[in-house]
Amino acid sequence: MSKELLFSVTLADCDVQTFSSGGPGGQNVNRRSTGVRIVHRESGAVGKATDERSQLQNKKLAFKRMVEHPAFQWWVHNKKRELETGKTLEDRVAEMMQPEYIKTEVRENGLWTEIPND
């Protein structure tokens, strides 16, 4: 089974923020911006890293954590489906909200009765 690249996500699709991580760590810990936060704009997924002394290493780790975030995984699933079907999530929801897919019931005398769609 061969794999096909459907889309790619790079740092250009994200907001990258650097900050000083603070805490223990010796010299320069509060003077160097080695902490990194990466926010994927479309999904809102966030990855943050302050583990390493190097900003580059923290950037790699933050990107990995952002990709593993549940919001990003949900976005990937929906993006893949959109590319396969040609329909956005909004299109699919609008399609499923057609009257033939909606069942309306009311409770009368303790029993649920279906109201026919016109």
C-alpha positions as CSV (number, residue, x, y, z in Angstrom):
1,M,0.0,0.0,0.0
2,S,1.6,3.3,-1.1
3,K,1.1,6.5,0.8
4,E,0.3,9.8,-0.9
5,L,1.0,13.3,0.5
6,L,-2.3,15.1,0.8
7,F,-1.1,18.3,2.5
8,S,1.7,19.5,4.7
9,V,1.9,21.8,7.7
10,T,5.0,23.9,8.3
11,L,6.0,26.7,10.7
12,A,4.6,29.1,8.2
13,D,1.1,27.8,9.2
14,C,1.8,28.6,12.8
15,D,2.5,31.4,15.2
16,V,5.8,30.9,16.9
17,Q,6.4,32.7,20.3
18,T,9.6,32.7,22.3
19,F,9.9,33.5,26.0
20,S,12.3,33.2,28.9
21,S,11.4,30.0,30.7
22,G,12.5,31.0,34.2
23,G,13.0,28.5,37.0
24,P,16.2,26.8,38.0
25,G,19.0,26.4,35.5
26,G,21.9,28.6,36.4
27,Q,23.3,31.5,34.4
28,N,21.2,33.3,31.8
29,V,18.0,31.4,32.7
30,N,15.9,34.6,32.9
31,R,17.9,36.5,30.2
32,R,17.6,34.1,27.3
33,S,14.4,33.4,25.4
34,T,14.7,29.7,25.0
35,G,11.1,28.7,25.7
36,V,9.0,28.2,22.6
37,R,5.2,28.1,22.1
38,I,3.8,27.1,18.7
39,V,0.2,27.7,17.9
40,H,-1.4,26.2,14.7
41,R,-3.6,29.0,13.4
42,E,-6.4,26.8,11.8
43,S,-6.8,24.3,14.6
44,G,-5.8,26.3,17.6
45,A,-3.5,23.5,18.8
46,V,-0.7,24.6,21.0
47,G,2.7,23.0,21.6
48,K,5.0,24.4,24.3
49,A,8.6,23.4,25.3
50,T,11.0,24.7,27.9
51,D,12.8,21.4,28.5
52,E,16.1,22.2,26.6
53,R,18.6,25.0,26.9
54,S,18.5,25.5,23.1
55,Q,15.7,27.5,21.5
56,L,16.1,25.3,18.4
57,Q,15.7,22.1,20.3
58,N,12.7,23.6,22.2
59,K,11.2,24.6,18.8
60,K,11.4,21.1,17.5
61,L,9.9,19.7,20.7
62,A,7.1,22.3,20.7
63,F,6.2,21.5,17.1
64,K,6.0,17.8,17.9
65,R,3.8,18.5,20.9
66,M,1.5,20.7,18.8
67,V,1.1,17.9,16.2
68,E,0.2,15.5,19.0
69,H,-2.5,17.8,20.4
70,P,-6.0,16.5,20.1
71,A,-7.2,19.7,18.4
72,F,-4.6,19.3,15.7
73,Q,-5.5,15.6,15.2
74,W,-9.2,16.5,14.8
75,W,-8.2,19.2,12.3
76,V,-6.1,16.7,10.3
77,H,-9.0,14.2,10.2
78,N,-11.4,16.9,8.9
79,K,-8.9,18.3,6.4
80,K,-8.3,14.8,5.0
81,R,-12.0,14.2,4.7
82,E,-12.4,17.6,3.0
83,L,-9.8,16.8,0.4
84,E,-11.3,13.3,-0.2
85,T,-14.9,14.4,-0.6
86,G,-14.5,18.0,-1.8
87,K,-16.9,19.1,0.9
88,T,-16.0,21.2,4.0
89,L,-17.3,20.3,7.4
90,E,-19.9,23.1,7.0
91,D,-21.1,21.6,3.7
92,R,-21.5,18.2,5.3
93,V,-23.4,19.6,8.2
94,A,-25.7,21.6,5.9
95,E,-26.3,18.4,3.8
96,M,-27.3,16.4,6.9
97,M,-29.7,19.1,8.1
98,Q,-32.0,18.5,5.2
99,P,-35.6,17.8,6.3
100,E,-35.5,14.1,5.2
101,Y,-32.7,13.5,7.7
102,I,-34.5,15.2,10.7
103,K,-37.0,13.4,12.8
104,T,-39.3,15.6,15.0
105,E,-41.3,14.2,17.8
106,V,-43.7,15.6,20.5
107,R,-44.8,14.1,23.7
108,E,-48.6,13.7,23.9
109,N,-50.3,12.0,26.9
110,G,-46.9,10.5,28.0
111,L,-46.1,9.0,24.5
112,W,-43.8,10.3,21.9
113,T,-45.4,10.9,18.5
114,E,-43.6,11.7,15.3
115,I,-44.5,14.8,13.4
116,P,-44.3,14.3,9.7
117,N,-41.9,16.6,7.7
118,D,-43.7,18.6,5.1
